[in-house]
């Protein structure tokens, strides 16, 4: 029996025919209150731009929260945005969704918000 490639398996089980194909949430934290400037994610802005351009080229619609980009968020703001994204009624109009958090961390399973612990 011949094995199917991943694209065939997905198309056999999931209809991916909406346009845009999905809704994408990308949270990108670049500026941090307690990190020295040399420790900041200097390539973070470029990473965000490259990743969001890729998603647009893959026909994803980028999610914004209250009309604002989802960048440089505190932990409470990240939680608010993720919960709003999960509840968004527009998911029914798309074939899939994607969520990505781009930030610093200090080992598993920690990810930094813009305000580090103790701030």
One Martini backbone bead per residue (centre of mass of N, CA, C, O) as a GRO file, in nm:
protein
  119
    1UNK     BB    1   0.095   0.037   0.024
    2UNK     BB    2   0.065   0.360  -0.029
    3UNK     BB    3   0.172   0.651   0.087
    4UNK     BB    4   0.072   0.951   0.214
    5UNK     BB    5   0.083   1.266   0.209
    6UNK     BB    6   0.011   1.526   0.411
    7UNK     BB    7  -0.177   1.683   0.215
    8UNK     BB    8  -0.367   1.444   0.158
    9UNK     BB    9  -0.458   1.387   0.445
   10UNK     BB   10  -0.580   1.662   0.500
   11UNK     BB   11  -0.780   1.672   0.253
   12UNK     BB   12  -0.938   1.411   0.351
   13UNK     BB   13  -1.031   1.566   0.645
   14UNK     BB   14  -0.998   1.876   0.546
   15UNK     BB   15  -1.141   2.173   0.475
   16UNK     BB   16  -0.936   2.413   0.264
   17UNK     BB   17  -1.155   2.649   0.102
   18UNK     BB   18  -1.109   2.914   0.218
   19UNK     BB   19  -1.132   3.289   0.191
   20UNK     BB   20  -0.959   3.279   0.394
   21UNK     BB   21  -0.821   3.002   0.553
   22UNK     BB   22  -0.744   3.185   0.818
   23UNK     BB   23  -0.686   3.260   1.157
   24UNK     BB   24  -0.423   3.477   1.299
   25UNK     BB   25  -0.225   3.468   1.592
   26UNK     BB   26   0.028   3.721   1.678
   27UNK     BB   27   0.261   3.730   1.933
   28UNK     BB   28   0.496   4.008   1.999
   29UNK     BB   29   0.789   4.029   2.201
   30UNK     BB   30   1.049   4.290   2.243
   31UNK     BB   31   0.980   4.466   2.489
   32UNK     BB   32   1.152   4.492   2.807
   33UNK     BB   33   1.178   4.617   3.127
   34UNK     BB   34   1.442   4.422   3.249
   35UNK     BB   35   1.607   4.436   2.998
   36UNK     BB   36   1.873   4.479   2.846
   37UNK     BB   37   1.945   4.596   2.542
   38UNK     BB   38   2.130   4.346   2.465
   39UNK     BB   39   1.874   4.135   2.542
   40UNK     BB   40   1.713   4.205   2.326
   41UNK     BB   41   1.510   4.148   2.043
   42UNK     BB   42   1.649   4.259   1.760
   43UNK     BB   43   1.493   4.046   1.550
   44UNK     BB   44   1.182   4.058   1.617
   45UNK     BB   45   1.063   4.248   1.404
   46UNK     BB   46   1.153   4.084   1.159
   47UNK     BB   47   1.019   3.819   1.237
   48UNK     BB   48   0.732   3.928   1.237
   49UNK     BB   49   0.723   4.026   0.944
   50UNK     BB   50   0.792   3.755   0.811
   51UNK     BB   51   0.562   3.584   0.935
   52UNK     BB   52   0.318   3.760   0.844
   53UNK     BB   53   0.383   3.743   0.543
   54UNK     BB   54   0.355   3.440   0.521
   55UNK     BB   55   0.060   3.424   0.610
   56UNK     BB   56  -0.050   3.599   0.384
   57UNK     BB   57   0.060   3.409   0.153
   58UNK     BB   58  -0.129   3.168   0.288
   59UNK     BB   59  -0.414   3.311   0.348
   60UNK     BB   60  -0.418   3.479   0.609
   61UNK     BB   61  -0.578   3.630   0.876
   62UNK     BB   62  -0.509   3.888   1.085
   63UNK     BB   63  -0.528   3.937   1.416
   64UNK     BB   64  -0.703   4.181   1.606
   65UNK     BB   65  -0.719   4.381   1.905
   66UNK     BB   66  -0.906   4.642   1.902
   67UNK     BB   67  -0.732   4.737   1.637
   68UNK     BB   68  -0.464   4.604   1.744
   69UNK     BB   69  -0.171   4.499   1.781
   70UNK     BB   70   0.010   4.197   1.906
   71UNK     BB   71   0.230   4.379   2.089
   72UNK     BB   72   0.380   4.415   2.374
   73UNK     BB   73   0.270   4.222   2.618
   74UNK     BB   74   0.132   4.143   2.885
   75UNK     BB   75   0.005   3.885   3.053
   76UNK     BB   76  -0.286   3.994   3.068
   77UNK     BB   77  -0.303   4.069   2.767
   78UNK     BB   78  -0.251   3.790   2.651
   79UNK     BB   79  -0.494   3.656   2.779
   80UNK     BB   80  -0.710   3.838   2.655
   81UNK     BB   81  -0.641   3.780   2.356
   82UNK     BB   82  -0.671   3.472   2.357
   83UNK     BB   83  -0.965   3.466   2.454
   84UNK     BB   84  -1.080   3.635   2.220
   85UNK     BB   85  -0.987   3.450   1.994
   86UNK     BB   86  -1.143   3.194   2.091
   87UNK     BB   87  -1.435   3.361   2.075
   88UNK     BB   88  -1.438   3.422   1.787
   89UNK     BB   89  -1.690   3.418   1.540
   90UNK     BB   90  -1.504   3.398   1.269
   91UNK     BB   91  -1.411   3.098   1.263
   92UNK     BB   92  -1.658   2.990   1.087
   93UNK     BB   93  -1.518   3.125   0.809
   94UNK     BB   94  -1.291   2.906   0.850
   95UNK     BB   95  -1.067   2.629   0.830
   96UNK     BB   96  -0.861   2.775   1.033
   97UNK     BB   97  -0.612   2.810   1.296
   98UNK     BB   98  -0.359   3.036   1.447
   99UNK     BB   99  -0.102   3.031   1.709
  100UNK     BB  100   0.152   3.278   1.817
  101UNK     BB  101   0.447   3.308   2.030
  102UNK     BB  102   0.683   3.578   2.041
  103UNK     BB  103   0.965   3.530   2.263
  104UNK     BB  104   1.107   3.507   2.549
  105UNK     BB  105   1.315   3.293   2.765
  106UNK     BB  106   1.420   3.057   3.058
  107UNK     BB  107   1.294   2.805   2.988
  108UNK     BB  108   1.119   2.551   3.057
  109UNK     BB  109   0.784   2.686   3.036
  110UNK     BB  110   0.893   2.978   2.974
  111UNK     BB  111   0.744   3.305   2.904
  112UNK     BB  112   0.762   3.629   2.813
  113UNK     BB  113   0.663   3.919   2.898
  114UNK     BB  114   0.713   4.256   2.921
  115UNK     BB  115   0.678   4.184   3.226
  116UNK     BB  116   0.859   4.078   3.461
  117UNK     BB  117   0.911   3.942   3.731
  118UNK     BB  118   0.847   4.192   3.978
  119UNK     BB  119   0.665   4.431   3.805
   0.00000   0.00000   0.00000
